[in-house]
Amino acid sequence: MEELLEALKRANGKIDYLSSNKLVTDKIIDSIDITSILAELEETFDIEISMEYIVPENFDSVEAMWEMVQELKD
């Protein structure tokens, strides 16, 4: 999980990712942030995030992103 938090900080260090479970829903992150997050996650975890995973539910919280990463790594 620490590696995920570091990747998120690299994507946009101004966001407090742990403060909300509705990052997309509450518009804390936008499409530009998601694009940066996607790039960081793919590089950090050596995964490919296909379009089917690019839904708000997978980016609304750190926990949701972590679950997605774990699923794609398996």
Backbone as a chain_set.jsonl record, in Angstrom:
{"seq": "MEELLEALKRANGKIDYLSSNKLVTDKIIDSIDITSILAELEETFDIEISMEYIVPENFDSVEAMWEMVQELKD", "coords": {"N": [[0.825, -1.198, 0.0], [2.002, 1.207, 0.677], [3.661, 1.7, -1.486], [1.758, 2.279, -3.407], [0.691, 4.676, -2.39], [2.943, 6.314, -2.67], [3.164, 6.354, -5.468], [0.787, 7.682, -6.077], [1.321, 10.173, -4.938], [3.348, 11.008, -6.644], [1.862, 11.287, -8.963], [0.051, 13.376, -8.361], [0.875, 15.409, -6.011], [-0.486, 17.273, -4.498], [-2.893, 16.435, -3.634], [-4.795, 15.034, -1.011], [-5.053, 11.919, -0.697], [-5.966, 10.131, 1.167], [-7.984, 11.305, 2.561], [-10.566, 11.037, 1.647], [-13.235, 8.893, 0.589], [-14.448, 9.181, -1.72], [-13.17, 10.176, -4.058], [-13.418, 10.629, -6.854], [-16.203, 10.969, -7.154], [-16.715, 13.17, -5.464], [-15.326, 15.033, -6.852], [-12.64, 15.516, -6.292], [-10.481, 14.493, -7.563], [-9.812, 14.759, -11.067], [-10.278, 14.083, -14.615], [-7.774, 14.527, -15.723], [-6.081, 14.119, -13.536], [-6.67, 11.407, -13.141], [-5.599, 10.307, -15.468], [-2.854, 10.772, -15.03], [-2.546, 9.248, -12.71], [-3.137, 6.692, -13.705], [-0.93, 6.288, -15.448], [1.207, 6.321, -13.592], [0.512, 4.125, -11.918], [0.562, 1.995, -13.736], [3.268, 1.998, -14.486], [4.63, 1.776, -11.986], [3.666, -0.643, -10.897], [3.949, -2.422, -12.946], [1.781, -3.13, -14.67], [-1.09, -3.375, -16.856], [-3.708, -1.252, -17.353], [-6.758, -1.722, -18.487], [-9.486, -0.377, -20.475], [-11.891, -1.254, -19.337], [-11.464, -1.167, -16.626], [-11.317, 1.471, -16.024], [-13.195, 3.146, -14.389], [-15.268, 5.155, -12.27], [-15.633, 3.922, -9.712], [-13.304, 2.441, -9.277], [-11.43, 4.328, -8.708], [-12.231, 5.942, -6.685], [-11.3, 5.722, -4.094], [-8.347, 5.139, -2.104], [-8.227, 2.526, -1.237], [-9.871, 1.216, -3.117], [-8.357, 1.6, -5.436], [-6.091, 0.15, -4.711], [-7.153, -2.45, -4.512], [-7.824, -2.851, -7.203], [-5.279, -2.774, -8.399], [-4.104, -5.028, -7.169], [-5.751, -7.046, -8.207], [-5.126, -6.861, -10.932], [-2.465, -7.528, -10.915], [-2.442, -10.208, -10.367]], "CA": [[0.0, 0.0, 0.0], [2.905, 2.366, 0.721], [4.106, 1.922, -2.86], [0.63, 2.934, -4.065], [0.645, 6.067, -1.923], [4.06, 7.024, -3.301], [2.795, 6.558, -6.875], [-0.239, 8.724, -6.1], [1.993, 11.449, -4.67], [4.038, 11.401, -7.877], [0.839, 11.689, -9.937], [-0.364, 14.718, -7.944], [1.194, 15.51, -4.597], [-1.322, 18.267, -3.819], [-4.148, 15.797, -3.213], [-4.765, 14.157, 0.153], [-5.796, 10.761, -1.165], [-6.516, 9.384, 2.295], [-9.025, 12.087, 3.234], [-11.891, 10.814, 1.082], [-13.576, 7.633, -0.072], [-15.205, 9.585, -2.905], [-12.258, 11.077, -4.764], [-13.999, 10.99, -8.15], [-17.576, 11.418, -6.915], [-16.666, 14.522, -4.894], [-14.518, 15.841, -7.782], [-11.322, 15.827, -5.722], [-9.609, 14.233, -8.708], [-10.507, 14.882, -12.346], [-9.792, 13.191, -15.665], [-6.327, 14.736, -15.884], [-5.467, 13.398, -12.42], [-6.799, 9.969, -13.39], [-4.615, 9.967, -16.501], [-1.548, 10.719, -14.358], [-2.578, 8.098, -11.801], [-3.027, 5.494, -14.553], [0.458, 6.154, -15.895], [2.032, 5.965, -12.427], [0.196, 2.771, -11.476], [1.06, 1.043, -14.733], [4.733, 1.933, -14.405], [5.064, 1.33, -10.663], [3.304, -2.027, -10.62], [4.142, -3.195, -14.171], [0.48, -3.65, -15.051], [-1.794, -2.625, -17.893], [-5.07, -0.983, -16.921], [-7.597, -1.624, -19.682], [-10.622, 0.543, -20.392], [-12.95, -1.787, -18.465], [-11.138, -0.819, -15.239], [-11.312, 2.922, -15.858], [-14.531, 3.544, -13.938], [-15.137, 5.916, -11.019], [-15.543, 3.067, -8.526], [-11.929, 1.981, -9.092], [-10.557, 5.46, -8.38], [-12.878, 6.755, -5.658], [-10.559, 5.654, -2.834], [-7.056, 4.447, -2.146], [-8.516, 1.103, -1.094], [-10.377, 0.729, -4.403], [-7.219, 1.539, -6.353], [-5.247, -0.956, -4.254], [-7.828, -3.688, -4.918], [-7.676, -2.962, -8.646], [-3.874, -3.123, -8.665], [-3.901, -6.416, -6.754], [-6.438, -7.899, -9.17], [-4.396, -6.848, -12.201], [-1.16, -8.172, -10.728], [-2.628, -11.661, -10.269]], "C": [[0.868, 1.262, 0.0], [3.393, 2.722, -0.681], [3.001, 2.626, -3.666], [0.563, 4.399, -3.666], [1.773, 6.899, -2.531], [3.749, 7.322, -4.764], [1.749, 7.664, -6.995], [0.355, 10.099, -5.831], [2.732, 11.94, -5.911], [3.038, 11.891, -8.923], [0.336, 13.1, -9.639], [-0.204, 14.814, -6.433], [0.35, 16.501, -3.819], [-2.601, 17.66, -3.253], [-3.898, 14.93, -1.988], [-5.662, 12.96, -0.165], [-6.469, 9.992, -0.032], [-7.698, 10.077, 2.952], [-10.436, 11.779, 2.753], [-12.04, 9.42, 0.509], [-14.411, 7.9, -1.319], [-14.379, 10.566, -3.725], [-12.823, 11.545, -6.106], [-15.379, 11.615, -7.947], [-17.617, 12.847, -6.392], [-15.788, 15.481, -5.697], [-13.222, 16.347, -7.15], [-10.255, 15.549, -6.768], [-10.454, 14.317, -9.978], [-9.863, 13.968, -13.375], [-8.286, 13.342, -15.895], [-5.578, 14.02, -14.769], [-5.523, 11.887, -12.662], [-5.812, 9.509, -14.443], [-3.222, 9.845, -15.888], [-1.468, 9.517, -13.428], [-2.425, 6.801, -12.594], [-1.58, 5.25, -14.965], [1.363, 5.715, -14.751], [1.778, 4.529, -11.972], [0.732, 1.729, -12.453], [2.567, 0.894, -14.644], [5.203, 1.335, -13.078], [4.834, -0.159, -10.461], [3.447, -2.955, -11.826], [2.849, -3.921, -14.561], [-0.055, -2.841, -16.214], [-3.239, -2.481, -17.447], [-5.911, -0.746, -18.17], [-8.806, -0.729, -19.412], [-11.705, 0.038, -19.434], [-12.717, -1.448, -16.996], [-11.216, 0.682, -14.969], [-12.745, 3.394, -15.625], [-14.375, 4.245, -12.593], [-14.94, 5.049, -9.776], [-14.11, 2.612, -8.235], [-10.971, 3.088, -8.681], [-11.124, 6.347, -7.268], [-12.135, 6.743, -4.326], [-9.234, 4.94, -3.043], [-7.283, 2.939, -2.076], [-9.003, 0.493, -2.406], [-9.246, 0.62, -5.42], [-6.312, 0.367, -6.001], [-5.852, -2.297, -4.68], [-7.683, -3.911, -6.421], [-6.262, -3.393, -9.011], [-3.619, -4.594, -8.324], [-4.546, -7.383, -7.738], [-5.658, -7.987, -10.486], [-3.02, -7.503, -12.091], [-1.271, -9.699, -10.71], [-2.726, -12.339, -11.615]], "O": [[0.505, 2.267, -0.61], [3.523, 3.898, -1.022], [3.293, 3.473, -4.51], [0.395, 5.269, -4.521], [1.57, 8.066, -2.869], [4.036, 8.416, -5.25], [1.814, 8.487, -7.907], [-0.067, 11.085, -6.436], [2.745, 13.137, -6.2], [3.338, 12.81, -9.685], [0.208, 13.923, -10.545], [-1.057, 14.349, -5.676], [0.456, 16.567, -2.594], [-3.309, 18.305, -2.48], [-2.918, 14.187, -1.929], [-6.87, 12.991, 0.07], [-7.444, 9.278, -0.263], [-8.35, 9.492, 3.816], [-11.406, 12.209, 3.376], [-11.08, 8.838, 0.004], [-15.0, 6.988, -1.899], [-14.842, 11.66, -4.047], [-12.717, 12.722, -6.451], [-15.679, 12.668, -8.51], [-18.451, 13.645, -6.82], [-15.537, 16.608, -5.269], [-12.768, 17.455, -7.434], [-9.256, 16.263, -6.86], [-11.642, 13.996, -9.974], [-8.993, 13.165, -13.037], [-7.61, 12.369, -16.227], [-4.554, 13.383, -15.019], [-4.548, 11.176, -12.42], [-5.243, 8.424, -14.322], [-2.49, 8.906, -16.201], [-0.439, 8.843, -13.366], [-1.669, 5.914, -12.198], [-1.071, 4.136, -14.843], [2.199, 4.828, -14.928], [2.722, 3.797, -11.675], [1.286, 0.709, -12.045], [3.087, -0.219, -14.719], [6.085, 0.477, -13.064], [5.691, -0.859, -9.922], [3.109, -4.135, -11.746], [2.824, -5.136, -14.753], [0.452, -1.763, -16.525], [-3.917, -3.476, -17.192], [-5.797, 0.29, -18.826], [-9.098, -0.377, -18.269], [-12.369, 0.846, -18.785], [-13.66, -1.441, -16.204], [-11.184, 1.112, -13.815], [-13.404, 3.947, -16.506], [-13.437, 3.952, -11.852], [-14.165, 5.404, -8.888], [-13.746, 2.42, -7.075], [-9.82, 2.815, -8.341], [-10.549, 7.389, -6.952], [-12.314, 7.649, -3.511], [-9.036, 4.232, -4.031], [-6.617, 2.17, -2.767], [-8.599, -0.612, -2.769], [-9.184, -0.346, -6.181], [-5.821, -0.331, -6.888], [-5.136, -3.179, -5.156], [-7.445, -5.035, -6.862], [-6.075, -4.283, -9.841], [-2.992, -5.317, -9.099], [-3.967, -8.418, -8.069], [-5.546, -9.061, -11.078], [-2.48, -7.981, -13.089], [-0.301, -10.397, -11.004], [-2.883, -13.558, -11.682]]}, "num_chains": 1, "name": "protein.A"}
